[in-house]
Amino acid sequence: MQASTAGTPTAGHCGTIFVAIELSQKTWLVTLHSPDRERMSRHKLDGGDHGELLAVIERTRTRVTEKLGSVPCVVSCYEAGYDGFWLHRLLETAGIRNFVFDAASIAVEQRARRAKTDRIDGELLLRTLMAYLRGEPRVVRSVRVPSVEAEDARRASRERDRLVTEQTAHTNRIKGLLRLHGMAVGNPRRRDWLAWLARQRDWQGRPVPPQLLAEVTREHARLTLIRDQLAALEEAQATQAAPAPAPMRERRDLLLRIKALGPAFTGTLVSELFYKDFRNRREVASYCGLAPSPWRSGGMDREQGISKAGNRRARQKAIELAWLWLRHQGDSALSRWFHARTANAGKRAKRIAIVALARKLIVALWRYLTTGLIPEQATMKA
């Protein structure tokens, strides 16, 4: 990537104000390049002060208008991260063309001890924006911002994943505490489990110690609360009470027709992956992080495995779906391909093959949703 000099504006954007916003929770650093000045200017704002950000841009635009005699365009960018997409929508509403860049795709120096400050990052982000608008290929990846409705629709599936993780943590904690004293554990997820625990005795015939019983009781109360929230959330997903955009609802209904896909799993797939419109199968695999990562230089030629970039939740669900597909769609062409590849193979080879199956399966489901082509020999629900 060739960085444009401060005095050489981007071709075709001579009357454009370029703005790079370096975000953090405490402060924002705004780096600007305007056509009436050769050097970059920097403005340090309090974190989240979007009013002052718009004011800085408006003052710059007014100054440039007075000097050039025409109203300049304003193009801004920032890295995707903690602040999400609300700032993008704010800037677009204010008439500012904004881009959200993937931070991992911005080229940086490869020195072992490279200098890193907000000032350096702001300049690098600004030069990257200029190069991107010049049309330089592969200079950076721009994030496609979802709609407010699509972003809100994924909250249910993400909350469910967190609740399931917390439920497992509380259950394991209760089991671990009781096993310290050699006590029977039973099923802590039952509501009458505390009454059952009160009747249990250790190897000496003594009940659960009082402090341990108090701690386990509090853990069980938290576990019960999480189970109640999970039940309410799953009921809302099953009855489709949670609002979602019409295209997402249609794709969810289409996926539910395939055997091995239930309401909760389908909702997660649609909200994390299939709410987007992909142009080809490579974009689907790349978004899930299932694309290969070759290392080819000189005489070296080896594979590093999948990239693991993109949406982590979508990748996890894709691999989980591959195992479910083998169980419930054993007669499909994809399942037979997997069994043929892993015949007499070890566990490691099967783990590698299941990732390949996940990639093929996600692409097949994408084709099914876009063209109506059912995966080969897949079983549909009655």
C-alpha positions, 0 to 999 in steps of 0.5 A: 500500500502506497501512502499518499503524501499530505499535500497530494489529495486523492485523485477525483476527490480534490474537494473532499474533507477526509476524516479518520476517527480513532475511538476509545472509551475515554477519548476520541482522536479526530484526524482531518485532511482538508483541501485548503491545508497541506498538513493534517489537523488533529482534534482530541475529544471526550469519548462519545462526544458526537456533538463536538465531532459534528461541530469540528467537521462543520467548522472545517467544512465552513472554512473550506467553503469560504476559501474554495467557494464550493461546499466540499464533500466529507468522507469519514472512517473508523475501525469496527469495534466496541462502539458498534455501528451507531456512530456510522448511522449518526454520520450518515444521517448528518450527510457524511459518507462513512466507512467502517473498516475491519481493523485486522485488514489494515496494513501495519509495520512488521517490526518487532517493536513498532511505535503505536500511538493514537496519533500514528494510528489516526494518520495510518487510518486516514491514509488508508481511507485515501487509498481506499477511495483511490480504488487501490485493490485489497488495501482494506476491507470495509464492513457491511453495516446491518440494518437496525432491525437485523442487528436487533434480531440477533440479540435473542440468539446471542443472549441464549448462547450466554445463558447456556454458558452460564447455566453450564458454569453454575451446574459445574460449580455445584457439582465441584463443591459437592464432590469435594466432600464425596457427596452425591450430586444428582441433577442440580437443574431440578427445582426440588433438588435442594430438598433432595440434597438435604437428605444426602449424607457423606461417607461418615453419615453427616449432612452437607456442612452449613457454609457449603450448603449456603453457597450451594443454595445461592448457586442453585438460585442463580441456576434456577433464574437462568433456566427460567430466562432460558425457557422464556427466551426459547418459548419466544423463539419457538412462537416467533414472538421476537420481531425480525425483518421479513427476509430473515423470517422467510429464510428462517422458515426455509431452513426449518423445513430441513431435517436436523435444524430446530427453531433455536439453531435456525434463528442463530444461523439466520441472525449471524450469517444468512441475514447478509447477501453474499455474492458467491460461495467464497464470501460465505466461507470467508465470513465464517472464517472457514477459508484456507490460509496457504503459506506459499513463498519461494520453495515453501508451500504449506497450509496453515488451516482455516483463517478463523476470521469473520464471525466467530459465532457463525463458524461455531454454529457451522461446525456444530451443524456439520455434526448434527448433519451427520446424525440426522442426514446420514443418507445425504451426499455430503454425509456420504462424502464425509464417511468416504473421506474418513473411512479408517481414519483417526480422530485428527483426520475426522476433526479436519474433515468435519471443518471441510464438511461445515464449509460445504454445508454452509455453502449448500444452505446458502445456495438453498436460500438464494436459488431454492436448490435443496442440498443433494439427497437431503431429507425435508420435514413432513 
